[in-house]
Amino acid sequence: MIPDGVRLKELKRLAIQLRRLVVESVHHAGAGHLGGPMSAADMLICLYFEVLNIDPERPEKFNRDRFILSKGHSSIGLYAALALRGYFPVEELKTFDEINSRLQGHPAMDLLPGIDMSSGSLGQGLSPGVGMAIASKTQGSNFRTFVMLGDGDSQEGQIWEAAMIAGRYQLNNLTAILDLNNLQQYGWATPEGYKSSNRIPPQEDAISRWQAFGWNTIEINGHDMIEFIEACSEAKTYTEGPTIIIAKTIKGKGISYMENDFSWHSKPVTNTDLENAIIELKAQEAAL
Ligand SMILES: Cc1ncc(C[n+]2csc(CCOP(=O)(O)OP(=O)(O)O)c2C)c(N)n1
């Protein structure tokens, strides 16, 4: 269902809260990823508050929708979404990245309720997504599987092996989401990012690539919540095969000094950085 104005405002408020929790957690931990969680923030909130058929009280329920964060380094974004949705206390985010914490730098499925798949080694998230989608069909279930990919993440060959199988078996219960922020750890992932450089881009034209593997493609602005929710609905009604939502995003979105700057892929947040981020996020909330 498409959210009305009041609900949309609430979702936007949650995305601002998520961004604040990410910066606070990385500041507290003294390390962590920022750019990737920020580009994914609006979609993570939509997934956990609108799209996924889930029950935080019963995180193991067989018929729940599955979500895999293939770009597992953005774990703190996922943890913040899970905490806000009620899977565990928001307070626990303060343990992010500590020894023996359930909130490790990369998601661990045997530690934390709500994590459907461990991830962190790039390129490995779509394969288990294919397995889950096949399991849903062979076990007569109707749960859907969502996998969020990074553009750097999808430079790994295993993504394309999984993409080929998903197309081959017409897995119409599988939705991939490409967080196309054009940047990766130390530089560019796509031609858009390469505008100012004469280096050869590692990835070109995501749409025709995915279509060649038999996928339905929907291109959206990944920071427009309505576009994202509508794309998820369209994916549900597409019966011929898997769908990928190609979401154009901005790395670091929401904190001006982080936006489109790959040095904010991962780095410690100083006290001043934190203060500046909170000033911006408070202003965004006041403007809602
Ligand atoms: C197999 C593997 N190689 C390298 C890394 C180190 N690494 C972590 S994040 C990252 C860049 C990821 O870029 P992208 O998928 O575009 O993520 P985003 O920009 O959304 O953060 C790299 C190279 C890794 N985690 N796994």
The ligand as an ORCA input file, in Angstrom:
! r2SCAN-3c Opt
* xyz 1 1
  C      35.345     -9.889     -1.047
  C      35.573     -8.536     -0.432
  N      36.515     -7.711     -0.926
  C      36.736     -6.505     -0.370
  C      36.023     -6.104      0.740
  C      36.309     -4.747      1.384
  N      35.233     -3.806      1.099
  C      34.279     -3.536      2.012
  S      33.116     -2.475      1.455
  C      33.903     -2.316     -0.037
  C      33.321     -1.443     -1.125
  C      31.890     -1.783     -1.385
  O      31.310     -0.901     -2.307
  P      29.763     -0.945     -2.554
  O      29.292     -2.347     -2.694
  O      29.466     -0.038     -3.686
  O      29.158     -0.433     -1.182
  P      28.648      1.005     -0.738
  O      29.207      2.037     -1.670
  O      27.169      0.955     -0.825
  O      29.135      1.167      0.671
  C      35.053     -3.096     -0.082
  C      35.963     -3.183     -1.234
  C      35.036     -6.997      1.232
  N      34.265     -6.697      2.279
  N      34.811     -8.192      0.637
*
